[in-house]
Amino acid sequence: MPFIDTKLNIKLTEEKEVALKARLGEAIATFPGKSEYWLMLNFSDESRMWFRGYNSIPMAMVTVQLFGTASEDTCAQMTKTVTKIFKEELNISPEHVYVKYEFVDTWGWNGENL
């Protein structure tokens, strides 16, 4: 039950959103037992963001939430993959992408908590 929340300070076209959806759907399999089937995504574009004192450079804040935990090595691999995706799809430099991980013990779905 992963959730990836992405905030961007640039406009996201429908074409690029679909491309990100597909590539993040593949990337989530980096985590054992996770797949696109359970992945929920959110994209918030044209956010008012500042980094290093600037708001004119393309940037992204990506939060990956997982039910359960993951190893540091797995998270490191996911960070490499995520920053590569955002570079290739949106030309956002990896040094302008933050990736945050949150691990959740209780997750509600389908009227109950897991």
C-alpha positions in Angstrom: 0.0 0.0 0.0 2.4 2.6 -1.1 1.6 6.3 -1.8 3.9 8.7 -3.7 3.1 12.4 -3.3 4.9 14.7 -5.6 5.0 18.5 -5.5 6.5 20.4 -8.4 7.0 24.1 -9.0 6.5 23.6 -12.8 3.5 22.8 -15.0 2.9 19.1 -15.5 1.4 18.2 -18.8 -1.0 15.3 -19.0 1.5 13.4 -21.2 4.2 13.8 -18.6 1.9 12.9 -15.8 1.1 9.6 -17.5 4.8 9.0 -18.1 5.6 9.6 -14.5 2.7 7.4 -13.4 4.0 4.5 -15.5 7.7 4.9 -14.4 6.9 5.4 -10.7 4.6 2.4 -11.0 7.6 0.3 -12.2 9.9 1.9 -9.6 7.8 1.0 -6.6 8.7 -2.7 -7.2 12.1 -1.7 -5.8 10.5 -2.4 -2.5 9.9 -6.1 -1.9 6.2 -6.9 -2.1 5.1 -3.6 -3.5 3.6 -3.1 -7.0 1.8 -0.6 -9.1 -1.4 -2.5 -8.4 -1.5 -1.0 -4.9 0.2 2.3 -5.7 -1.6 5.5 -5.2 -0.1 8.7 -6.7 -0.7 12.4 -6.3 0.8 15.1 -8.4 0.6 18.8 -7.4 2.1 21.0 -10.0 2.8 24.7 -10.0 3.4 24.7 -6.3 4.9 27.8 -4.7 8.3 26.3 -3.8 11.7 27.8 -3.0 15.0 26.0 -2.8 18.4 27.6 -2.0 16.7 31.0 -2.0 15.3 30.6 -5.5 11.9 29.8 -7.0 12.8 30.0 -10.6 14.6 26.6 -10.9 12.6 23.4 -11.6 12.3 21.4 -8.4 10.4 18.5 -6.8 9.5 17.2 -3.4 8.7 13.5 -3.5 7.3 11.7 -0.5 7.2 8.0 -0.5 4.9 6.4 2.1 4.9 2.7 2.7 2.9 0.4 4.9 5.7 -1.4 6.8 9.4 -0.6 6.5 12.3 -0.8 4.1 16.0 -1.1 4.3 18.4 1.9 3.8 19.8 0.2 0.7 16.4 -0.2 -0.8 15.5 3.5 -0.1 18.9 4.5 -1.6 18.1 2.6 -4.8 14.6 4.1 -4.9 16.1 7.6 -4.5 18.5 7.0 -7.5 15.5 5.8 -9.6 13.2 8.6 -8.6 15.8 11.3 -9.3 16.6 9.7 -12.7 12.9 9.6 -13.6 12.5 13.3 -12.8 15.6 14.2 -14.7 14.6 12.3 -17.8 10.9 13.2 -17.9 10.9 16.8 -16.6 14.6 17.8 -16.8 14.7 18.5 -13.1 18.3 18.1 -11.8 18.7 15.4 -9.2 20.2 18.1 -6.9 16.8 19.8 -7.0 14.8 16.8 -5.9 14.2 15.8 -2.3 12.9 12.3 -1.6 11.4 11.7 1.8 10.4 8.3 3.2 7.6 7.6 5.7 6.9 4.2 7.1 3.4 3.6 8.5 2.4 0.9 11.0 -1.3 1.3 10.6 -3.0 1.8 7.2 -6.7 2.0 6.6 -8.2 0.6 3.5 -11.6 -0.9 2.5 -13.3 0.1 5.7 -10.7 -1.4 8.1 -7.2 -0.9 9.4 -4.4 -3.2 8.5 
